[in-house]
Amino acid sequence: MNTPILGPIFIFFIIMTTNTIIHGKFLEESHIVLPWDRTEKFTRLHYFFHDILDGENPTSIKIIDPPAGSPGGGFGVTFMVDNPLTEEQDIRSKVVGRAQGTYALASQHDLGFKMVMNFLFTEGVYEGSTLCMLGRNGVLESLREMPIVGGSGVFRFARGYALANTVWSSNTSGNAIVEYHVWVYHF
């Protein structure tokens, strides 16, 4: 049995692998920009989210309806969205991005939505970058806080939070305009 030689070979492999990682040869060869090679930044964003459920071009559509007779007043209803994000409250103001994702009524006791949203920015230095929001949105509260859990492009490794405030809504159509203030750390 030649098992005594396996120990030195294993140790040699560990040393070579560690040496490659520590000295950055693996990282240089892969051309990856790592977060510790950059300075962390702090960014504050402000925009308006337009949730349009009616008309010829709705930006939110219901994709799941709870079964008839289900308890909880709509518990489980789910919407898919591709909503415009604008600089000002007016829908005709400059579009700076899109909110793409889903929201679903996740509470049987109040209007608590589970938000799974990507904010895709289409203008300026943030063009092509995204922020990912995942959290609870108690829509009847005047101010809601939801976590930002990631991002891409300029917002790689993003973390932070968003404050949402409904500035206008219609009980008949379900349309709404929500003001967002977002604070994120990123690389």
N, C-alpha and C positions, 0 to 999 in steps of 0.2 A: 504494500500500500504506500502510495506517495502522498499521503495527506500532509506531511510536514511542509511540503513546498507550497501548498495552497495558502497557508497563513501568510508567508512573505509576499505572494502574488496579490492577495487581497489587500494587504497593507500598502503595497506599491500603487495599486489602483486607487485607493482612497487618497493617498498623498497626491497623486497626479490630478485627480478630479478636484480636490480642494485647491491645489495650486492654480489650476486653470480658472476656477471661479474667483478666487481671491485676487489674482493678478489681472482679471478682467479679459483674458483672452477669449473666453466664450462670449462675453458680452460684446467685445469689439467685433468679433466675427459675425454676430447676428444683427448688428446695426440697430439695436434697440435703444431708444432714449429712455432712461430710467428717471423716476421722479426725484431721486436724491441727487441727480445731476443738474437739477433746476431749482430755482427759488420758488417757494410757495407764494401764491397770490391770493388776494381777497377781492371778490367782485360783488357789487350790488347791482341788481337788475330791477327794472320796473316796466311792466307792460299790462295790457288788458286782454283777457281771454273772452272770446265771443262764442257762446254755446247756442247754436241755431238749430232748433228741432223742427221748424215748419218751413213752408214756402217751397219754391222750385229747387233750391240748392241747399238743403240742410247740411250742416257740418257735424251733426250728431244724429245717429240713428239707433233705434232700439233693436238689439240683436237677440235678447232673451227676455221673454215674458214669463212670469211665474204661472204655474198651472191655475186654472180657475178654482176658486174656493180656497186658495192657499192662505194661511194666516200671515199676519205681519204687514198688511197694507202695502203690497208691492215688493215685499222682501224677495231679493234675487233678480229684480229687473236690472238689465245690463245694457249699457250704451257703448258703441264704438264711436270715437271722435277723431276728427281732423279739423280742429278749430283754428281760425286765424288768431294770431297774437298781434296786437297793434300798439303803437306808441301812445295813442290817446284813447279816450273812452269811445269816441266816434268810430264806427266801423269803417268809415271812409278815410280814416287817418292811415299813415304809413304802416304797412304790414311788415313786422320784423321777424316773424316766424310762424310756426304751427305747433299746436298741442295735439299730439297723436297718441292714442291709447284707448283705455277703457275706464269707465266708472260704473260701479254696481251698488245697489242698495244692500248693504251688508248688515243692517240693523233691523230687528223686528220691533224696536221700541221707539225709534225716532228716525229722522232723515240723515242717517250716517252712511255716507258712501265710501267705498274702498276705491281709492284713486290709483291707477297704474298709468302714468303719463310720461311721455317723452316730449320735452320742449325742444324742437328743432329750430335753430336760428338761421335766418336766411339773409341777413344784412350785416354790413360792417365787419369788424374784426372777429365777430362770433359766427360768421357765415359758415354753415356746414357743421357746426358744433352742436352738441345736445346736452341737456340736463335730464336726469331721470328722477321722477318724484314717485314715491310710493307711500301711501298712508291713508289715514282716516280723515274724511271731510264732513264735518257736522254742518251741513249747509244752512241750517237755521241760526247758527251762531254768527254774530256779527263779524268776528275775526277768527279765522281758522289757521292753525299751524300744521304744516306737513313737512316731512323730511325729504331732503334731496339726498339720494343715496348713490349717485354716480354721474358719470358724464363721459363725453368723448370730445376729441378735437382740442380746442382751447381749454375745455373743462375736464380733461383727463383727471381721474382720481378725485372728482368733485365730492364734497360733503358740505352739508349746510341745511338750510330750511327755507320754506316759502310761507309767507303770510298771505292769505286770500281773504278778500272782502267783496261780497256781492254789491255792486253799485247800482244795478238795475235788473229787474226780473219781471216776467209776465206770467201771471197765474193761468191765463188761457192757453198760450202757446208753449210755455215751458222754457222759452228763450231767456237767456241771462247774459249779463256782462259782469265779469269778475276781475277785480284789480288784484294783481300779484306784485308783491315785493319779495325779492329773492336775494339771499345772502349766501355765498359759497366760497369755500377755500378750494383751491385747485392748483395744479402745476402747469 
